[in-house]
Amino acid sequence: MQERLGVRVVLDNDSNVAALAEWRHGAGRGHKHMVYMASSTGIGSGLIINEELFRGSYGWAGESGHMIITPDEGVMCGCENQGCFMSYASGRYIPRFVHQRLAEGEKSILSENEAIDCRHILSAYEKGDALAIETVQRMAFYIGLLYF
């Protein structure tokens, strides 16, 4: 890519580069320290400490989505743990929670036999579906814990 574009190319974690952009050009501008928080498909953070991106000793500093909040509960996360923020409040894992509840016999307009994503959950929420309402409230609760 460097040869083709004629500029230096650096690849990094999306939350890290978003933190750098926010620190250089956005709300973090002019601050010595900053935490950038991202909630989407996953949950992550980028840390600016003393005007530098902080990666930690293993390069994974800021991976707030993998902090354990309820050991041995919740759906299995890609980090191979249960009970981390990712498993409770990220776009990738919320549909797994819904499928788990449906498999346990929970009644819903959502179907265990269909591919469910967050758009389906939102649509069911807007129609007053109890499982979707519980799911959205649960996600909001855990995002609130993480960010505040």
N, C-alpha and C positions, 0 to 999 in steps of 0.2 A: 504494500500500500504506500509505503514511503516513496519508493521509486516512481510509482504511478502518479501520486499527488504532488511530489516534489517538496514535501514538508515532513517534519518529524511526526511519527505516529506512536502514541502510547495507549495501551489498552489497560483498563482497570475495572474494578467493581462499579456498577452503576450508581450506588449510593455515594461512593467516594468521589466520583467525577461530578455528581450533582452537588455534593457539599462544596467542592472546589468552585464550581460555577456560582453557587449562591454566595459563597464567601467573597469571591472576586467581583461579582456583578450584581448581586441581589441584596437581600435583607441582612446578610452577614458582613457586608462591605464596611470596612473600617474597624471591625472588631478583631481582637487578638485571639479569641477563642469562640468556637461555635459548634453546635451539634445540629446536623441535618437529619431529619427523620423521614422515612419513606414507607408508605403503606400502599401496596398494590398487589401484584401477583405474589410477592413476598413482602417481608418486613425487614428493613435495614436502616443503618445509620451511617453517616460519615462524620468523622470527628476532626475538627481543626483545633490544634493546641499550639499556642505560641506561633501563630500564623503559618503553621505547616500541617499538612494532612498527616494524621496519626494512624498508623497501620498496626501498631503493637508488635510484640516480639515474634508472633507467628504470621503476621500479615492479615489477620482476621478481626482486628479491633473494629467495633461498630456493628457487628452482626447481632444487633439487639433482638432480632426475631427469634434467635435460638436460645435466649435466656429461659431457663426452666421456671415455670410458675406453679405447675401442679404435677409433680413427679408421678409417673406411671398412670396418668389419666390423659384423656384426649386421644386424637388420632395420631398415628405414627407419622413423624415428620421425615423429610429427606435427610436430616442430620442423624437419623436413627434413634431419636429420643421421642418420648411422649411427653406432653405437657409444656412444650415451649410456646411462646407467643405466636409463632408461625402457624402452629396447628390450631390455634383458636381464632385468629383474626386475619389471615391472608387469603387472597383470592384463590390461591392454589389449593388450600386445605379446607376451606369452608364447604365446598361441595362434597368432600369426603365425609365431613361431619353429618351432612344431610343424608347421604346414602347410608351411613351407619345407623342413623336414627330410623330411617325407613326400613332397613333390614331388621331392626328390633321391633317393628310393628307399629311405629308411629304413623298416625293418619295424616294425610296431606294431599293437596292437589298436585304436588310434585310426585313423580313416579319413580320407583326404585329401578325400573327398567329403561329409563332414558338417561342420556348424558345431561347432567345438570351443571350449569355454570352459574356465576353470580347474577347474571341477567335473569335467569329463570327464578332464582330465589327472590330477587327484587320484584319481579312481576307477581309472584305468589304473595309476597309481603303486601303489595299494594291492593291485592284482592282479599286481604284479611286472613290468610292462611296461618294457623297457629304455629306450625313448625317454622315457617319462614320468619314470622315475627320473633319467635324465640331466638332463631339463628342470628338475625340482624341485631337484636338487643344484646346478645352474648358477644358478638363481634365488637359492637360499640363499647361495651363494658371493658373488654380486654385491651382495645386500642386506647381507651381512656386511661387505664392503668399504666400502660407503656409510656404514653406521651406526657402524662401529668404526674 
